[in-house]
């Protein structure tokens, strides 16, 4: 396994507009992913997310409703998010029947300058994390869609 790109795809019974809101808006992101999320939903928007009180840097790369939301995360305090110091996560949304196909990719494992053991460990950690968190998105979209 090359541990270069992590990819997942799920179908969600909600419109791309609702899915975009759920994967980009910090208020909704907190419902399915981190405990805390604070950042502006605009290219270059900087902030943080936190898991169990441990903050992680977060920078929005692109926000193109309702098609694409991408961000870099895990870069060190005082550094600008870039290849080599952070992971890049891209959510691509496409209408699919009465719902949305959400494709998530995460890259940046090989670019960090780590040895093979560290790359494999980080990749496995992120893989299990996304496998846990992504399936939580449909329930949040159902709730958000019912109130919009």
C-alpha positions in Angstrom: 0.0 0.0 0.0 1.4 3.4 -0.9 -0.4 5.4 1.8 -0.5 8.5 -0.5 -4.2 9.2 -0.8 -7.1 8.2 1.4 -10.4 8.1 -0.5 -14.0 7.5 0.6 -17.3 7.9 -1.2 -20.8 7.9 0.3 -24.3 8.6 -1.0 -26.4 10.9 1.1 -30.1 11.4 0.8 -30.0 15.2 0.8 -29.4 17.9 -1.8 -25.8 19.1 -2.5 -26.7 22.5 -0.8 -27.5 20.7 2.5 -24.5 18.4 2.3 -22.2 21.3 1.5 -23.5 23.1 4.6 -23.0 20.0 6.8 -19.4 19.4 5.6 -18.3 23.1 5.7 -20.2 25.0 8.4 -18.5 24.7 11.8 -21.8 24.6 13.5 -22.7 21.4 11.7 -19.2 20.0 11.4 -19.1 19.8 15.2 -22.1 17.5 15.1 -20.3 14.7 13.1 -16.5 15.3 13.4 -14.6 17.3 16.1 -15.8 18.5 19.5 -14.9 22.1 18.5 -14.7 23.9 15.2 -14.1 27.6 14.7 -13.2 29.0 11.3 -14.7 31.2 8.5 -16.0 29.3 5.6 -14.0 31.2 2.9 -10.8 30.5 1.1 -7.9 31.4 3.4 -10.1 31.3 6.4 -8.0 30.2 9.4 -9.2 28.7 12.7 -9.1 25.4 14.6 -10.9 22.2 15.3 -10.4 20.2 18.5 -10.7 16.6 19.6 -11.0 16.0 23.4 -9.7 19.5 24.1 -6.7 19.2 21.8 -6.8 22.0 19.2 -5.6 21.4 15.6 -4.9 24.2 13.1 -7.4 24.4 10.2 -7.3 26.5 7.0 -10.0 26.6 4.4 -8.5 26.2 0.9 -11.7 26.3 -1.3 -15.3 26.8 -0.6 -17.4 26.5 -3.8 -21.1 25.9 -2.8 -22.5 23.4 -3.4 -19.7 21.5 -5.2 -16.5 21.6 -3.3 -15.1 22.3 0.1 -11.4 21.7 1.0 -9.1 22.5 3.8 -5.6 21.9 5.2 -5.2 20.8 8.8 -2.6 19.8 11.4 0.0 22.5 10.5 2.0 23.9 13.4 1.1 27.1 15.1 2.7 30.1 13.3 3.0 28.2 10.0 1.0 28.8 6.9 -0.8 25.7 5.7 1.1 24.2 2.7 2.1 20.9 1.2 4.7 19.4 3.5 3.3 20.6 6.8 -0.4 19.7 6.7 -3.0 17.3 5.3 -5.3 18.3 2.5 -8.9 17.1 2.7 -11.2 17.6 -0.3 -15.0 17.1 -0.3 -16.5 16.9 -3.8 -20.2 16.9 -4.1 -22.3 15.8 -7.1 -26.0 15.4 -7.5 -26.9 11.7 -7.7 -30.6 10.8 -8.2 -32.5 12.5 -5.4 -29.4 12.8 -3.2 -25.7 13.6 -3.3 -22.5 11.6 -4.0 -19.9 12.8 -1.5 -16.3 12.0 -2.4 -13.6 12.7 0.3 -9.9 12.5 -0.4 -7.1 13.2 2.0 -3.5 13.6 0.9 -0.3 14.8 2.5 1.0 11.7 4.2 4.1 11.3 2.0 4.8 15.0 1.8 5.5 15.4 5.6 9.0 13.9 5.4 8.2 11.0 7.7 9.7 7.6 7.6 7.6 4.7 6.3 6.5 3.5 9.7 5.2 7.0 10.7 3.5 7.4 7.3 1.7 4.0 7.7 0.7 4.8 11.3 -0.7 8.2 10.4 -2.5 6.8 7.4 -4.1 4.0 9.5 -5.1 6.5 12.2 -6.8 8.8 9.6 -8.3 5.8 7.8 -10.0 4.6 11.0 -11.0 8.1 11.9 -12.8 8.8 8.6 -14.4 5.4 8.7 -15.9 6.3 12.0 -16.8 9.9 11.3 -18.0 10.0 7.6 -21.0 7.6 8.3 -22.3 10.2 10.8 -22.9 12.8 8.0 -26.2 11.4 6.7 -27.9 11.7 10.1 -26.8 15.3 10.4 -27.9 16.2 6.8 -31.3 14.6 7.6 -31.7 16.9 10.6 -30.4 20.0 8.8 -32.5 19.3 5.7 -35.6 19.0 7.8 -35.1 22.5 9.3 -34.1 24.3 6.2 
